[in-house]
Amino acid sequence: VNPSTPIGAHDVKPTPTGEIVLRFLQDRMPAYVHTGLNLIDVEDVARGHILAWQKGRRGERYILGNLNLTLKAMLQMLAQITGKPAPKIAVPHFLPLAVAFVDERILARYFGKTPQVSYDSGQMPRHAMYYDSSKAVRELGLPQSPIEGALAKAVQWFEANGYV
């Protein structure tokens, strides 16, 4: 199986997607870049693994995904869930990349500062990461829970566990 971009509760590290939610909750996201991603509830991903084990065909791959949406749309969903305003300013792709380069390659290396954005994360938004999971839905019965619910669970979990 190939999960797309899981979101939900228990994101301890957090993952890059959880980091977006966390930055939004902490008011550390004044702008966004034009990009897209495919979100899926992490509980649906877990169920998809089990379904692939039970029903999957040997040698086949299954994309475990749900909804293709822009980062702007994701942030607007978070705004509806939390009551916080979504960022309104879009910045060019080179800006987060430049910030990540300075943060990771200069401030972290020479001043011991923990980077807020990794250089690899800064490169990811350059291309929309849209996927088609219809094969997993059709052949495995992959659940397609509403993304708003998964985002709400992530928000609640981060708040309940002292991340915000």
Phi and psi restraints in degrees (value plus and minus 20) as a CYANA .aco file:
   2 ASN   PHI    -149.7  -109.7
   2 ASN   PSI      75.6   115.6
   3 PRO   PHI     -87.6   -47.6
   3 PRO   PSI     124.7   164.7
   4 SER   PHI    -101.7   -61.7
   4 SER   PSI    -117.2   -77.2
   5 THR   PHI    -149.7  -109.7
   5 THR   PSI      70.2   110.2
   6 PRO   PHI     -89.6   -49.6
   6 PRO   PSI     126.3   166.3
   7 ILE   PHI    -163.8  -123.8
   7 ILE   PSI     124.4   164.4
   8 GLY   PHI     138.5   178.5
   8 GLY   PSI    -180.1  -140.1
   9 ALA   PHI     -97.3   -57.3
   9 ALA   PSI     147.9   187.9
  10 HIS   PHI      47.1    87.1
  10 HIS   PSI      10.4    50.4
  11 ASP   PHI    -108.3   -68.3
  11 ASP   PSI      55.4    95.4
  12 VAL   PHI     -82.8   -42.8
  12 VAL   PSI     -60.7   -20.7
  13 LYS   PHI     -83.8   -43.8
  13 LYS   PSI     -70.3   -30.3
  14 PRO   PHI    -104.0   -64.0
  14 PRO   PSI     147.6   187.6
  15 THR   PHI     -90.4   -50.4
  15 THR   PSI     149.7   189.7
  16 PRO   PHI     -76.4   -36.4
  16 PRO   PSI     -58.0   -18.0
  17 THR   PHI     -90.0   -50.0
  17 THR   PSI     -61.0   -21.0
  18 GLY   PHI     -82.6   -42.6
  18 GLY   PSI     -54.5   -14.5
  19 GLU   PHI     -84.0   -44.0
  19 GLU   PSI     -55.9   -15.9
  20 ILE   PHI     -81.9   -41.9
  20 ILE   PSI     -67.8   -27.8
  21 VAL   PHI     -80.9   -40.9
  21 VAL   PSI     -65.7   -25.7
  22 LEU   PHI     -83.6   -43.6
  22 LEU   PSI     -64.6   -24.6
  23 ARG   PHI     -80.8   -40.8
  23 ARG   PSI     -59.2   -19.2
  24 PHE   PHI     -82.7   -42.7
  24 PHE   PSI     -67.4   -27.4
  25 LEU   PHI     -83.8   -43.8
  25 LEU   PSI     -52.4   -12.4
  26 GLN   PHI    -110.5   -70.5
  26 GLN   PSI      -9.8    30.2
  27 ASP   PHI      36.1    76.1
  27 ASP   PSI      17.8    57.8
  28 ARG   PHI    -131.0   -91.0
  28 ARG   PSI       7.8    47.8
  29 MET   PHI    -152.7  -112.7
  29 MET   PSI      59.5    99.5
  30 PRO   PHI     -95.4   -55.4
  30 PRO   PSI     -36.2     3.8
  31 ALA   PHI    -169.9  -129.9
  31 ALA   PSI     154.2   194.2
  32 TYR   PHI    -161.3  -121.3
  32 TYR   PSI     146.4   186.4
  33 VAL   PHI    -129.8   -89.8
  33 VAL   PSI     133.9   173.9
  34 HIS   PHI     -95.4   -55.4
  34 HIS   PSI      88.3   128.3
  35 THR   PHI    -174.5  -134.5
  35 THR   PSI     156.1   196.1
  36 GLY   PHI    -161.7  -121.7
  36 GLY   PSI     135.6   175.6
  37 LEU   PHI    -167.6  -127.6
  37 LEU   PSI     145.2   185.2
  38 ASN   PHI    -132.2   -92.2
  38 ASN   PSI      93.1   133.1
  39 LEU   PHI    -118.7   -78.7
  39 LEU   PSI     129.9   169.9
  40 ILE   PHI    -167.8  -127.8
  40 ILE   PSI     122.0   162.0
  41 ASP   PHI     -81.4   -41.4
  41 ASP   PSI     111.4   151.4
  42 VAL   PHI     -79.9   -39.9
  42 VAL   PSI     -49.3    -9.3
  43 GLU   PHI     -88.4   -48.4
  43 GLU   PSI     -53.4   -13.4
  44 ASP   PHI     -88.5   -48.5
  44 ASP   PSI     -54.5   -14.5
  45 VAL   PHI     -83.4   -43.4
  45 VAL   PSI     -65.1   -25.1
  46 ALA   PHI     -80.3   -40.3
  46 ALA   PSI     -64.2   -24.2
  47 ARG   PHI     -83.9   -43.9
  47 ARG   PSI     -57.9   -17.9
  48 GLY   PHI     -81.8   -41.8
  48 GLY   PSI     -57.1   -17.1
  49 HIS   PHI     -81.7   -41.7
  49 HIS   PSI     -65.1   -25.1
  50 ILE   PHI     -85.3   -45.3
  50 ILE   PSI     -64.0   -24.0
  51 LEU   PHI     -82.6   -42.6
  51 LEU   PSI     -58.1   -18.1
  52 ALA   PHI     -85.1   -45.1
  52 ALA   PSI     -59.0   -19.0
  53 TRP   PHI     -85.0   -45.0
  53 TRP   PSI     -60.0   -20.0
  54 GLN   PHI    -100.0   -60.0
  54 GLN   PSI     -60.6   -20.6
  55 LYS   PHI    -139.5   -99.5
  55 LYS   PSI     -32.2     7.8
  56 GLY   PHI     -86.6   -46.6
  56 GLY   PSI     129.0   169.0
  57 ARG   PHI    -109.5   -69.5
  57 ARG   PSI     114.9   154.9
  58 ARG   PHI     -74.1   -34.1
  58 ARG   PSI     112.4   152.4
  59 GLY   PHI      64.1   104.1
  59 GLY   PSI     -24.8    15.2
  60 GLU   PHI    -112.5   -72.5
  60 GLU   PSI     134.6   174.6
  61 ARG   PHI    -134.9   -94.9
  61 ARG   PSI     126.0   166.0
  62 TYR   PHI    -150.4  -110.4
  62 TYR   PSI     105.2   145.2
  63 ILE   PHI    -105.3   -65.3
  63 ILE   PSI     100.2   140.2
  64 LEU   PHI    -114.6   -74.6
  64 LEU   PSI      76.1   116.1
  65 GLY   PHI    -164.0  -124.0
  65 GLY   PSI    -199.9  -159.9
  66 ASN   PHI    -164.2  -124.2
  66 ASN   PSI    -101.8   -61.8
  67 LEU   PHI    -132.2   -92.2
  67 LEU   PSI     102.7   142.7
  68 ASN   PHI    -102.1   -62.1
  68 ASN   PSI     105.3   145.3
  69 LEU   PHI    -172.1  -132.1
  69 LEU   PSI     139.7   179.7
  70 THR   PHI     -96.4   -56.4
  70 THR   PSI     138.9   178.9
  71 LEU   PHI     -80.7   -40.7
  71 LEU   PSI     -58.3   -18.3
  72 LYS   PHI     -78.6   -38.6
  72 LYS   PSI     -64.4   -24.4
  73 ALA   PHI     -84.4   -44.4
  73 ALA   PSI     -59.2   -19.2
  74 MET   PHI     -81.9   -41.9
  74 MET   PSI     -63.6   -23.6
  75 LEU   PHI     -86.8   -46.8
  75 LEU   PSI     -53.5   -13.5
  76 GLN   PHI     -87.4   -47.4
  76 GLN   PSI     -56.6   -16.6
  77 MET   PHI     -82.9   -42.9
  77 MET   PSI     -64.7   -24.7
  78 LEU   PHI     -81.1   -41.1
  78 LEU   PSI     -56.6   -16.6
  79 ALA   PHI     -83.3   -43.3
  79 ALA   PSI     -61.6   -21.6
  80 GLN   PHI     -85.7   -45.7
  80 GLN   PSI     -58.5   -18.5
  81 ILE   PHI     -89.3   -49.3
  81 ILE   PSI     -62.1   -22.1
  82 THR   PHI    -118.8   -78.8
  82 THR   PSI     -41.6    -1.6
  83 GLY   PHI      62.9   102.9
  83 GLY   PSI     -19.3    20.7
  84 LYS   PHI    -104.7   -64.7
  84 LYS   PSI     131.1   171.1
  85 PRO   PHI     -93.9   -53.9
  85 PRO   PSI     122.8   162.8
  86 ALA   PHI    -100.4   -60.4
  86 ALA   PSI     127.1   167.1
  87 PRO   PHI     -80.1   -40.1
  87 PRO   PSI     121.4   161.4
  88 LYS   PHI    -126.8   -86.8
  88 LYS   PSI     -32.1     7.9
  89 ILE   PHI    -118.9   -78.9
  89 ILE   PSI     106.8   146.8
  90 ALA   PHI    -118.5   -78.5
  90 ALA   PSI     115.0   155.0
  91 VAL   PHI    -133.6   -93.6
  91 VAL   PSI     133.9   173.9
  92 PRO   PHI     -85.8   -45.8
  92 PRO   PSI     134.7   174.7
  93 HIS   PHI     -79.9   -39.9
  93 HIS   PSI     -50.1   -10.1
  94 PHE   PHI     -88.4   -48.4
  94 PHE   PSI     -44.7    -4.7
  95 LEU   PHI     -85.7   -45.7
  95 LEU   PSI     -71.7   -31.7
  96 PRO   PHI     -82.9   -42.9
  96 PRO   PSI     -50.8   -10.8
  97 LEU   PHI     -86.6   -46.6
  97 LEU   PSI     -62.0   -22.0
  98 ALA   PHI     -85.8   -45.8
  98 ALA   PSI     -62.7   -22.7
  99 VAL   PHI     -82.0   -42.0
  99 VAL   PSI     -64.3   -24.3
 100 ALA   PHI     -83.6   -43.6
 100 ALA   PSI     -60.2   -20.2
 101 PHE   PHI     -81.2   -41.2
 101 PHE   PSI     -68.6   -28.6
 102 VAL   PHI     -83.8   -43.8
 102 VAL   PSI     -65.1   -25.1
 103 ASP   PHI     -81.3   -41.3
 103 ASP   PSI     -69.3   -29.3
 104 GLU   PHI    -105.8   -65.8
 104 GLU   PSI     -64.6   -24.6
 105 ARG   PHI    -105.5   -65.5
 105 ARG   PSI     -41.0    -1.0
 106 ILE   PHI    -135.2   -95.2
 106 ILE   PSI     -82.1   -42.1
 107 LEU   PHI     -83.4   -43.4
 107 LEU   PSI     -63.0   -23.0
 108 ALA   PHI     -89.5   -49.5
 108 ALA   PSI     -65.4   -25.4
 109 ARG   PHI     -88.1   -48.1
 109 ARG   PSI     -64.8   -24.8
 110 TYR   PHI    -120.4   -80.4
 110 TYR   PSI     -39.0     1.0
 111 PHE   PHI    -141.6  -101.6
 111 PHE   PSI     -18.9    21.1
 112 GLY   PHI      50.9    90.9
 112 GLY   PSI      -5.2    34.8
 113 LYS   PHI     -98.1   -58.1
 113 LYS   PSI     116.2   156.2
 114 THR   PHI     -92.3   -52.3
 114 THR   PSI     104.3   144.3
 115 PRO   PHI     -85.8   -45.8
 115 PRO   PSI     119.0   159.0
 116 GLN   PHI    -104.8   -64.8
 116 GLN   PSI     -47.9    -7.9
 117 VAL   PHI    -155.9  -115.9
 117 VAL   PSI     107.1   147.1
 118 SER   PHI    -100.6   -60.6
 118 SER   PSI     135.8   175.8
 119 TYR   PHI     -81.7   -41.7
 119 TYR   PSI     -60.0   -20.0
 120 ASP   PHI     -82.4   -42.4
 120 ASP   PSI     -60.9   -20.9
 121 SER   PHI     -85.3   -45.3
 121 SER   PSI     -53.7   -13.7
 122 GLY   PHI     -86.8   -46.8
 122 GLY   PSI     -45.8    -5.8
 123 GLN   PHI    -103.0   -63.0
 123 GLN   PSI     -46.3    -6.3
 124 MET   PHI     -78.4   -38.4
 124 MET   PSI     -61.1   -21.1
 125 PRO   PHI     -90.1   -50.1
 125 PRO   PSI     -25.1    14.9
 126 ARG   PHI     -83.5   -43.5
 126 ARG   PSI     -44.3    -4.3
 127 HIS   PHI    -151.4  -111.4
 127 HIS   PSI     113.0   153.0
 128 ALA   PHI     -83.3   -43.3
 128 ALA   PSI     118.4   158.4
 129 MET   PHI    -129.1   -89.1
 129 MET   PSI      50.5    90.5
 130 TYR   PHI    -115.4   -75.4
 130 TYR   PSI     122.1   162.1
 131 TYR   PHI    -157.5  -117.5
 131 TYR   PSI     139.6   179.6
 132 ASP   PHI    -133.2   -93.2
 132 ASP   PSI      93.1   133.1
 133 SER   PHI    -125.1   -85.1
 133 SER   PSI      -1.7    38.3
 134 SER   PHI     -81.0   -41.0
 134 SER   PSI     -51.9   -11.9
 135 LYS   PHI     -83.7   -43.7
 135 LYS   PSI     -62.6   -22.6
 136 ALA   PHI     -88.5   -48.5
 136 ALA   PSI     -55.5   -15.5
 137 VAL   PHI     -86.8   -46.8
 137 VAL   PSI     -66.6   -26.6
 138 ARG   PHI     -89.2   -49.2
 138 ARG   PSI     -69.8   -29.8
 139 GLU   PHI    -106.9   -66.9
 139 GLU   PSI     -51.1   -11.1
 140 LEU   PHI    -123.9   -83.9
 140 LEU   PSI     -43.3    -3.3
 141 GLY   PHI      62.2   102.2
 141 GLY   PSI      11.1    51.1
 142 LEU   PHI     -75.4   -35.4
 142 LEU   PSI     104.3   144.3
 143 PRO   PHI     -86.0   -46.0
 143 PRO   PSI     132.2   172.2
 144 GLN   PHI    -147.5  -107.5
 144 GLN   PSI      46.8    86.8
 145 SER   PHI     -85.5   -45.5
 145 SER   PSI     128.9   168.9
 146 PRO   PHI     -78.3   -38.3
 146 PRO   PSI     114.3   154.3
 147 ILE   PHI     -86.6   -46.6
 147 ILE   PSI     -52.5   -12.5
 148 GLU   PHI     -77.5   -37.5
 148 GLU   PSI     -57.9   -17.9
 149 GLY   PHI     -87.5   -47.5
 149 GLY   PSI     -59.9   -19.9
 150 ALA   PHI     -86.0   -46.0
 150 ALA   PSI     -61.4   -21.4
 151 LEU   PHI     -84.1   -44.1
 151 LEU   PSI     -60.8   -20.8
 152 ALA   PHI     -83.1   -43.1
 152 ALA   PSI     -59.9   -19.9
 153 LYS   PHI     -84.9   -44.9
 153 LYS   PSI     -58.5   -18.5
 154 ALA   PHI     -83.6   -43.6
 154 ALA   PSI     -66.2   -26.2
 155 VAL   PHI     -79.2   -39.2
 155 VAL   PSI     -70.0   -30.0
 156 GLN   PHI     -80.4   -40.4
 156 GLN   PSI     -61.1   -21.1
 157 TRP   PHI     -87.8   -47.8
 157 TRP   PSI     -64.9   -24.9
 158 PHE   PHI     -80.6   -40.6
 158 PHE   PSI     -62.5   -22.5
 159 GLU   PHI     -87.2   -47.2
 159 GLU   PSI     -63.3   -23.3
 160 ALA   PHI     -89.5   -49.5
 160 ALA   PSI     -41.1    -1.1
 161 ASN   PHI    -129.1   -89.1
 161 ASN   PSI       0.4    40.4
 162 GLY   PHI      54.8    94.8
 162 GLY   PSI      -0.9    39.1
 163 TYR   PHI    -101.2   -61.2
 163 TYR   PSI     -41.6    -1.6
